[in-house]
Amino acid sequence: MDTARKPDRAAPGALTAFARFALCGGGVGIASSFAVTALAGLIPWALANALVTVVSTLLATELHARFTFGAGGRATWRQHTQSAGSAAAGYAVTCLAMLALRLLVAEPGAVLEQVVYLSASALTGAARFAVLRLVVFARTRSRTAVARAARPLPATVSRAPSPADPAALCRAA
C-alpha cells in the first residue's frame, strides 16, 4: 500500500488544503451521519458509530492522500495507522457528545441527534486537519534530509595553544 510519491508535485497551501479537507472530510462526515442513523435502527448506536468510523476513516484517508494534501498517490500503511489514531479520538468525542445528549434529553429527535453528532464531528475534524497536515501527511523534510540528519556529524576539536609562562596562566584565570 506504499505509494510512489511524485517529487515535482508541490503540497497545497494551508487554505487550499483546508478547503479540500472540508470538502472531502465534510462529505464523508455527512454521509457517515446518515449511515450511523440508519444503522442505529438495527444495531446499538455505539457499534454503528464504530463501523461507520472505520469505513469512513479508510475512505477519507485515501481521499486526503490523493487530493487534500497532495501526497501524490495512495495512502501508506503508516498514514492509515496514524489517521486511524486521530479517528479513534474523534470516535470517542462523538460517543461522549451523544452520551451527554442522552443524559440531558430523555428522547432526542433525529434532528437534534444530527446537530449534536455533526457539531462534535466538526470539532474533531478541525483537530484532525491539524494532525493530518502537520504529522501524517507532512512533507517539510525529504527522506534524504531525515537520513542525513540521523548520521552523526564529524566533530572537529581545535585547541588553543596553552601559554608556557606561569604568569600568563594566572592572568588567564
Sequence and secondary structure as in RCSB ss.txt:
>XXXX:A:sequence
MDTARKPDRAAPGALTAFARFALCGGGVGIASSFAVTALAGLIPWALANALVTVVSTLLATELHARFTFGAGGRA
TWRQHTQSAGSAAAGYAVTCLAMLALRLLVAEPGAVLEQVVYLSASALTGAARFAVLRLVVFARTRSRTAVARAA
RPLPATVSRAPSPADPAALCRAA
>XXXX:A:secstr
      TT     HHHHHHHHHHHHHHHHHHHHHHHHHHHTTS HHHHHHHHHHHHHHHHHHHIIIIIS   S  
 HHHHHHHHHHHHHHHHHHHHHHHHHHHH SS  HHHHHHHHHHHHHHHHHHHHHHIIIIIT  SS HHHHHHHH
S            S HHHHHHH 
